[in-house]
Amino acid sequence: MLLLCRILHCIDMEQLLHYVWKHKIFPLEELKTAQGQRIEVIDAGLKNTNAGPDFFNAKIKLDGVLWVGNIEIHLKASDWFKHGHHTDASYDSVILHIVSEADAEVSRTNGEAIPQMQLACPEWVQRNYKELLKADSYPPCYRIIPSLPRLVAHSWMSALQIERFEQKASALSERLKHCANNWEDAFFVTLARNFGFGLNGDAFEAWANRIPLRAVDKHRDNLFQIEAIFFGQAGVLQDPDGDEYYLRLKKEYDYLSHKFGLSPMDVSLWRFLRLRPNNFPHIRIAQLACLYHRAYGLLSRIMETETLQGVRDMLKGGTSEYWLTHYTFGGLSPSRPKTLSQSSLDLLIINTVVTFLYAYGLHKANEALCARAGRFLEEIKAENNYITRMWHQCGLEAANAADSQALIQLKKEYCDKKKCLYCRIGYEYLKRKEL
């Protein structure tokens, strides 16, 4: 455990050196190499996230002579040899080796010496970084949020919105592979997952992957048969007894499962605890069956719908008559339409429709679809969840769903992963000598 802590400490310190170099947090005195050459940093270079030197295409002057090339950073100069860079030709392009401790001289594969600069991480940067990692308050940078310049906050939120778009599009590409690159099928699976609204998301995705959509297409004009397949594959038609509607569904499913070689999922995957009746899996499956029945080519129709309200109307859905007076099979309840609320519709649009508009827009190089995805988010009210409430208490307001998606990205991809060095708010925190 002690060895692990030391390794993690070294990693953190090297990351801080990267940070100090990238943002040019240099001492006030003149910079010099270990050999006494004067250094002027014109461009710190581009951070490299792959194999090879740490920064590409840097520009520096050594004794007034311009050098263009790459930068490598280590805690100890001897790490150059420990990592085998002296035998790796891809490091011959390094024009400056930056270290915290110059315990060795380094060279290229031909033996030529590489200029080396000793750079210390300022004490106040180290102190601020330790505070960010260890702070009990969440998020640890909360103290500076109210004083952030509006331009900083706005530009970072915009970048996070794009980052979240791209992350969701990447996840969708994996689902597309599973669906043999059929966009309509991938849309059905994604929509089904989001019909689980968190608690039953995994169960709905497992269920959707068991639905034989090509077989269901043959019965698309018959809502009862669609319900039979949908409920049967959910594993909820296995009891021998039930009311008349249940027994009819079970009989139809037995016939269709034999016809198409179907097998139901494990019914124990469904969760009911602390769910409101409107969120019961039975109601959500009934709504999906009705939607699938009446909206053939749903994804294509959504792609053609240019208004947010038009998409809401398309997804609002409903159920067959039986479910007006039931939440599960059997027990009666007062008659009530089982349509989706606007807040539920908007969550489906945020997590399904917007993702597909953006991803399909990229796939087809259709900028209008990507722009529509962003416009829909800006038109939808900001999400109200524990993440957005937390940021609200810290002073970061979400004006719309685009902002709330950015704040979710900030928490999950930066705060939760302690990636303060890559966060613009973290940068603002680290650069302050007094807080």
N, C-alpha and C positions, 0 to 999 in steps of 0.2 A: 504493500500500500504506500509506503514511504517513497519507493522508487517511482511508482505511478504519479504521485504528487509532484515529484521533482521533474518528471518528464512533462507533465501538464504545465508546470511553471515555466519551463524552458520554451514550450510552444507559445504560451501567452506572451512571454518577453520578446520572442522573435516576431510575433504578430505586431507587437507594439513598435518594434523597430521599423517594420514595414509601414506602419501607420505614420510614424514620425517622418520617414523619408517621403512618403506619398504627399503629405500635407506640408512638407518643408518646415517642420518645427525644429529649426536649427539653432544652435547657440549663437550669441551675438558676435563672438569673435570670428575672425577669418577662418574659413574652412581650408584644411590642408590634408594632403595624403600623408601616409606614414613616411614617405620619402621627402616630404617638405614641399611638394608641388601645391600651388594655390588652386583651389577648386571654386568654380562658379557654376551653380546649378541653374540651367536654363529651363529644362523640362525633366521632371522626375520619371517620365515614361508611363507606359500603360501596364497596369497590374496583370500579370499572367496567372490564370487559374489552372493551367495545365502543366505538363512536364516542361522542364527547361528553366532558364533564368527567371528571377522573380518579377522583373520589370523589363518591358520591351521598349525599344526606340527612345531611350533617354538621350538628352543632349546636355553635355557638360563642357566646361572649358578647363583645361589643365595648363596652368601658366599661360593663359591667353589663347591656347590652341583648342579649337572646337573638336570635340569627339562625339560621335553618334553611335550608339550601340545599346547593350543590355546591362542591367544591374543585378547583382546577386547579393543577398543579405543573409548573414549568419550571426548567431550569438558569439561564437568563437571562430577565429580565422581558420583554425585547424579542422573545423567541420568541412571545409572545402575538400580536404583529402579524405575525411571520414566518409563523405558522400560520393567519392569517386569522380569529382568534377575535373580533376587534373588529367583524367584519361578519357574524358567525354568531349568530343569535338563541338558539341552543341553549346558548350560554355566558353569556347574560344572567342566568342563575340562579346564577352563581358568586358566593359571598359572601366568599371569601378566595383570593387568588392567592399561592401559596408559591413562592419562588425562592431560588436560591443566590446570585445576583448581581442586585441591583436596579438595572439600567441604564436603566430606563424606567418611566413611570407607565402603567397600563392602564385601559381603560374598556369599558363595554358599548356596544351598537350605537347607543344614544341619546346617547352621549358621557358618561354618568355614570361617575364614577371608581369603581374597585373597590378595596377595602382590600387591601393587599399586605404580606406578612410575609417577611422574609429569614430563612432557616433554613439553618444549616450542618450538614453531615453530620459527626458526631463522628469525630475522627481514628482512634479505636480501632475504630469500625465499619468505616471504610475499610480499615484494616489487616487486620482479620479477613476481610473480603470478598476482598481480594487474596490472602490465604493460601488461602482456599477455592478460588479459581480457578486458582491456580498450584501448589498442593501436589502433590508427586510421589506421596505415599502415597495409597492408594485404599481407601475413600473419604476425602476430605480432612478430614472432620470426625471421624475415628476417635478422636481423643484424648478427646473429651467423651462418647462413647457409654457407656462403663462408668459414668459418673456421672449419666446421665440419670435423672430421677425416673421411677419405674415408671408413674405416671399419664400422664406425657407420652408415653412410649414406647407404652403401651397405646392411648391415644386416637389417636395418629398412625397406628399399625398398623391400627386399626379404620377410620379414614378412608381409608387406602390400599386396604383390601379393597373398600370400596364403590366407590372410584374405578376399581379394576380391573374390577369387575363391570360398571360403566357403560360403560367403554371397550370391553370385549368385546361388550357388547350393541349398542353403536353400530356396531362392525365387522360384527356379524351382520346388522344392518339392511341394509347394503350388499349382503351376499351374498343376502339374501332378495329384494332387487330383481332381482338377476341370475337368481334362480330363480322369477320371476313370483309372489313372495309365497307359494310353496308351502313350508310349514315342514318337511315330510318330506323334500323334495328338498334343502333347505338343510342339513338335518341330515345327510343322506348325504354331501354335499360336505364339510361340516365334519369329520365322522367320518373320511372318507377322507384328508383333509389330515393329520389328527392320527395316522392310521395310518402316516404317513411318519416319525413321531417325529423331526422336525427336518430330517435330511439329505435326505429325499425328500418333504418336505412340499409343496413347489411342484409337483413332478411328480405327486403323488397328486391335488392339487387340479385340475391340468390334465386328468388322466385322468378324474376324477369328472365334470367338466363335459362330457366327451365321451360319457358313458354315457347312452343314451336310456332313461331310467327307465320311461317309459310303455310302451315296447316290451318292456323286460325284464319288466315286470309280467305280460305275456301268457305268459311262460315261467317264472313264478316257482316253479312246482311241479317244475321240472326243473333240478337243480343243474348237470348237465353243460352244458346250454345257457346257463345263467348264466355258468359258467366260460368258455365259448367267447366270449361277448360281452365279458366282463371282460378276459380275456387278449388277445383280438384287438384291443380298443381300446387296450390298453397297448402295442401294436406288437411283441409278442414272438412272434407266430405267422406271421412272414414268411419264415422259412427253408423251403426245399423239403423238407428231410430232417429226420428225428427219430424218436423211438420211436413205438410204436403209439398210445399215448395222445395224444401231441402231434399226430400226423397226423389222428386222429379229431377233435380240437379244431379244428385248422386247417380241416378240411373243413366242420365245422359252422359255424364262423365265416364262411367264404366264402359259405355259403348264407344265413346270417342278415344278413351285411353287405349282400348284394345285396337281400335282402328289405326291410331298413330303411334302406338308403342310408347305411351307416356308413363312416367312414374312420378308420384308426388314428392315434394320436399318434406323435410322433418318438421312437423307442426310445432315442435317445442321451440323453434327458432323465433317464433312470434312473441312479442312482449306486450303485455296489457297493463302492467302495474303502473299506477299513477297517470294513466292516459285518460283524457276526456273521451266520452263515447264517440264524438265526431272523428276522433283520431284512431278509432279501432281499426285494425287491419281489414276487417270485413267491409267497412264503409269505404276505405281507400281502394280496395280491390274492385268494389262495385262501381266506384267513380271511374276508375281506369277502364273497366270493361265498357262502360257507357261512352267514354271518350273515344276509345278504340273503335267502337261500333259506328259512331256518327262522323268521325273525322278521318277519313281515309287519306293517306299521304300527309299526315299531320305536320311533319317537318317541312315538307315542300310548301304547305299552306302558310306556315308560320314565316318562312323565308320571304313569302310574297306579301306579308302583312306589314305595313309601314308604320302603323300607330300602336302605341302601347295598349290603348283601350281595346283595339281590335284583337290583340293577343290575349288580353284578359277575357274577353267574351268567348274566344275560342276554347280556352282552357277551363272556363268556369264549370262546365260539365253538369253532372247530376247523377241520378241512379235510376234503376228500374223501379217499378211501383212497389215491389215488396219491401225495398229498403226505406221507403218513406215512413214505415211504421216499425222498423227493426234496426238494431245496432249490431246484433249477432243473430244467428239462426235461432228461432224459437220465440223467445220472450217478446211480447208486443210492447210498443212505446207509443206515445202520442205522435200523430202524423206530423212530419216536418220534412221540408225539402233538405236534401243532403248535398248542397252546393258548397264550393270552396269560398271562404271569406276572402276579402281583397288582400289582407295581410298574407294569407296562405298562397294566394295566386302570385303575389309579388315575390315571395320567396322562391316559388317554382320558376318564375321568370328570371330572377337573379342567378339561380344556381343551374338552370337548364337552358332556357331560351337564349339568354345573353351569351352563355358559353358557346353554344352552337352557332349563333350568329357570327361571333368573333372567329371561331375556329374554321367555320366553313368559308368565311370571308377570306381568311388567310389561304385556305386550300384552293380557292378559285381566283385568288388575287383580286377580290371584289372589295374595294375600299368602302363602298356604300354600306355593305353589311357590317363591316367592322365599326364604322361610324355610328350605325344604328344601334349596335350593342352598347356603345358608350352613351348614346343619347337616352336609351331606355333607362340605364342606371341613373342618369342625372334627373330623369323625370319621376323616379320611384322614391318614395319617402325613405329616409335612413332607417336601417334595421335597428330594432330595439332589443339588445341582448346584453349579457353581462360584460362582453368586451367593449361595446360602444358606451355602455354606462360607466365603465371604468375610465375610459379615455375622457368622457365628459367631465368626470370629477377631477381629472388632471388638467383640464383646460383645452382639450382638443375636441372640437365640435364636428359632428358629421352633418353636413347640410343635406345630403341625399344618399342614395344607396351606393353611388360611386365612392363617396367618402367612407361610408361604413365598411365597404369591401377593402378599402385601403387600410383602415384601422385593424381589421381582422388579419390582414396580411402582415402588418407591422408586429402585432402580438405573436402570431404563430411562427413567423419566419425569422424574427429578429429578437424580440424579448424572450420568448420561450427558449430559444437556442443560444441566448447570451451572445448574439452577434453584434454587440455594441460598436465594434470597430468598423462595421459596414453600414451603420445607421447614421443618417444625417443628424438626428437628434443626439445620438451618442457622440458624434463629432463636436457638436456645439457644447456638450457637457465636458468632454475631455480637454478642449482648448482653453477653458476658463481657469485662470489661476486662483480666483476666489469665487466661492459660491455662497 
